[in-house]
Amino acid sequence: MTSPKPAFPAVRCVAIAANLEKENSTELVSELVERLDQAGFTVSLDDELAPLARNLKPASQGVPDACDALIAVGGDGTILKVARRYVDREIPIVGVKGGRLGFLTEATPERVVALLRDGTFEIQRRMRIHGEVRAASRALSTFSALNDFVVHSTGYSRMVRLRVEVGGKLLRELSADGLIVATPTGSTAYSLSAGGPVVEPTLDAIILTPLNPHTMSIRPLVVDATETVEVHVLAAPSGLMVTVDGQEGVELDVSHRVAVSRDPRVTKLLVSDDYDFFALLREKL
């Protein structure tokens, strides 16, 4: 017997964020404001859309605390950026496609406004991961990712030497171009390109995918989301860094280690109630 889908509160206030460098993004934002206003929603704009605000009445500037949903116009990278910016508020995010290959965007303004108006959506709670760059007992920097952290070389001599521990136990030492630590949502991103497994995005797990390991016996691994993964830098002749969702980075040296664990915060993605991950796989891959 199929369990009934949970009922979600009616959406009244909708915010819009966008990557204005994407082709047609300005036109898509304008269309969204018009369609949302006609459908009776209160519309607000992310602060980065300030240059457009005067021409997008009746939309107001700034995302209010009472916002029910946030539309991200662009590709998957836009959703990653917006999710990180609003991570502490857990506003459900839905994507309007302004990019090419992607697993997170929903499609056209017309379709997204119809989902919100008709309530034909569900909200998925996507796991995030928390990372710390540490030296001895000190945390030098912290970050959060929806897709992945990548520890990788920065120079011409790409091979680095890493020690990987899971739950305080040695997994192994490896020579490789780097290591991807991914969420299930990130399993269809860089990790997949590097030979990692596809994991259903609503599961809770941490995926470890080596980048071009020197030894063929080193394979990707999926571990429980309750584990803490530590990546120790043993050698990095040409420099090393950790990147966050491919958008931010922190340089590392041989005194550093990167500790990764489940972030208690989640990203809420608003998707159609007929969302079919396996159909997406067939279409995208």
Secondary structure, 3 states (H helix, E strand, C coil): CCCCCCCCCCCCEEEEEECCCCCCHHHHHHHHHHHHHHCCCEEEECHHHHHHHCCCCCCEECCCCCCCEEEEEECHHHHHHHHHHCCCCCCCEEEEECCCCCCCEEECHHHHHHHHHHCCEEEEEEEEEEEEEEECCEEEEEEEECCEEEEEECCCCCCEEEEEEECCEEEEEEEECEEEEECCHHHHCHHHHCCCCCCCCCCCEEEEEEECCCCCCCCCEEEECCCCEEEEEEECCCCEEEEECCCEEEEECCCEEEEEEEEEEEEEEEEECCCCHHHHHHHHC
